[in-house]
């Protein structure tokens, strides 16, 4: 891995990572919904406008997938990640409307070395997806497992 790889030690509590922006098209929403969540408000503009969502709206699962891609591009793809044991919580607060431009902010909430897996630490991060108006449309919290930069120092510290 490159010298600029992020390891467990780089994830101090409170550290924030902010993704690039991504604009979501109507075509993308329909393509995702057609395959994974074919509800009318995700497939048709008129049905979306007639719903409580107010327009062609991306599925919550689509939002989550976009957030995962932004997380990968911003953090995971340049880190010594070893996967994650699940999601603590996920909430979809507002609809993802065709034409929205979104950005993900990832905040380190806590971290601890794993006694059961020497050389690995567990980092819990909050992920907040906002639209171009600054409105929070999705929030989730999930732990990730990351390798320690110096496994020998970690062993000595136990």
KETOR-344609 format. One record per residue: residue in one letter; x, y, z of N, C-alpha, C in turn. Coordinates in steps of 0.02 Angstrom, whole numbers, plus 50000, padded with zeros to 5 digits. Each point is the difference from the previous one (the first is absolute). Layout:
BEGIN
aXYZXYZXYZ...
This chain:
BEGIN
x500424994150000499585005950000500445006250000x499735005549978500375006249995500165002850070x500505004450004500205003150064499445004250030x499545002349960499465004350026499384996050021x500094993550009499454995750022499795002050070x499355000050012499725001650066499954993550040x500285000250061499974994350046499585002050061x499874995250042499625001050062500225006350037x500655001050006500265005750037499795006849971x499825000149936499815006249966499275002050013x499634995850035499295001150011499875002350072x500235006150015499895002750067499275001850008x499754999350062499305001950013499905007349981x499455001349964499835006849978500255001749930x500464996149973500265001549933499454999349949x499985004849953499504999949946500334999049933x499654996549958500184999149929499405002349960x500115004049948499445002549959500124997849928x499484997049971500054997449932499935005649948x500124998249939499845004249943499245000049993x499745004549959499285000249987499834995149944x499374997850000499754995749947499285002049985x499855001249937499325001649979499674993649975x499384999050022499644993949986499475001549946x500044996449945499545001249944499374995850005x499485002149965499384996249996500144993149971x500424999749949500154993649968500334995150049x500445002650042500344995850050499494997450051x499555004350022499494998050049499564994549971x499785000849938499564995149968500384993349990x500635000549979500394993949989500094996050065x500175003550054500094996650064499344996950022x499475004049998499344997750022499754994149958x500115000349935499774994649957500294993350021x500625000150023500324993850019499894998150073x499995005050046500024998450071499395002250042x499635005049978499455002550042499475003349954x499624995849962499565002649948499335002950025x500045004250051499395003550023499865005849952x499375001749990499815005249951500365006650008x500105002550061500315006550010500745000149982x500294994049990500704999549979500074998849925x499424998749967500024998349928499695005349955x499575004250028499605004449958499925006850032x500155005349962499965006950026499305001750025x499494998349961499315001650021499824996450065x500194993750005499864996250062500395003150059x500615002249987500395003350053499695006450022x499755004049953499675006450017499354998850038x499664994649984499374998450034500114997150070x500614998150015500164997050065500195005550050x500104998050062500225004850051500725002449988x500354996849953500705001749987500085006249955x499515001649960500005006149962500364999849933x500224994349978500334999449935500314993249993x500294998849941500354993749989500544999450053x499964994950041500414999450059500414993650000x500635000650017500424994150008499804996050061x500054993649995499884995550055500495001550057x499794998550061500465000650056500614995549990x499874994249969500564995549986500475003049948x499735003949955500425003549951500435005250035x499695003850045500375004950040500574996750037x499854994350031500504996350038500574997749955x499834997849940500514997849952500445005849977x499705005849989500385005949982500475001950057x499734999950062500425001650058500594995250005x499884993649987500544995150003500535001549948x499795001849940500495001749948500415006250020x499665005150026500355006050022500484998450058x499794995550045500424997850055500624996549973x499904995649952500564996549969500485005049969x499745004649959500435004849965500375004650047x499705001650057500285004850047500464996950052x499824994050024500364997050056500244992949985x499544995549989500174992949998500504998349944x499935003049943500444998549944500725002150012x500125004150050500695002050015500214998150071x499654995150028500154997950068500184992650003x500244998050058500184993050013499394996650030x499445000449966499364997450024499984992449993x499674996950048499924992750000499264998050002x499565004649981499294998550000499645003150059x499374998150008499605002750055499524994750025x499855000050065499564995050028499255001649995x499815005449968499295001649994499875007450005x499375001650010499785007050006499635000750066x500185005050039499675001250064499295002749990x499945005049956499355002749982500055003649934x499425000749967499945003849937499325003249999x499995006449981499365003549994499995004249936x499434999749968499885004049940499545005650020x500265006250002499635005750028499615004049949x500245000449939499675003849947500104996249935x499575001349951500084996449936500615002449961x500254995549960500525001549951499625001249934x499975006349979499615001949941500475000549939x499754997949943500395000549938500275007149993x500645000449985500335006549993500365002350063x499874996750057500355001850062500754998949992x500385004350032500724999350006500154998550072x500334994450013500114997750068500744999950017x500135000250066500684999750027499964996050065x500524996250013500034995950061500535002750048x499815000750063500475001850052500054994050047x500614997850012500134994350043500375002550061x499734998550060500315002350062500174993950043x500624999850024500224994750045499685001250068x499624995150023499655000550065500394996650056x500304994249987500394996550050500464995149967x500474997550038500464994949974500304996150058x500194993849984500334995750050500354994349964x500584998050027500334994149972499594993950017x500034995049957499634993850012500464994850033x499834998150061500404995050035499974993349964x499434998649968499914993649966500364999649932x500225005749975500345000249935500605004850005x500564997550025500595004350007500185003449933x500175006450005500185003749940499415003249965x499404999150028499395002949970499655004350052x499745005649978499605004350043499315000949971x499535001450044499315001349979499865007550005x499805003049945499875007249998499275000949982x499625003350044499295001349987499945007049971x499665000449943499925006349964499275001549987x499845006450003499335002449981500055002749929x499524998249958499985002149930499375004349992x500085006149976499445004549988500015002249927x499464998349965499925002049930499555006149998x500245005449970499615006249994499895001749927x499465003749987499865002349932500285007049989x499885002849942500275006549982499735005750044x499454998850035499725005050046500294999450070x500454995150009500294998850066499554995950045x499474997249972499534995950040500284992950007x499954997450060500214993150012499474995449971x500214995849953499514995449970500104992850024x500604998550025500144993350026500525000550054x499934995850050500504999550053500074992750020x500614997950008500124993250025500634999950042x500054994950040500604999050040500214992749992x500654999149988500254993249988500734999550020x500194994350028500714998850015500364997249940x500655001549997500444997149949500624997350034x500264994749973500624997150026500585002549957x500515002750035500585002749966500644997250030x500484998649957500654997650025500365005750035x500374998250052500445004750033500625000949958x500285005950003500605001649960500604995850024x500064999550065500574996550030499744994650046x499964994049973499734994350038500434998450060x500665000849995500444998450055499895004950058x499905006449985499875004950053499334998450033x499524997849960499354998250028500064994150047x500414995149982500104994150042500345002050065x500505004549996500365002250060499555003950047x499515003549972499545004150040499464996050035x499954993649987499484995850031500194998050069
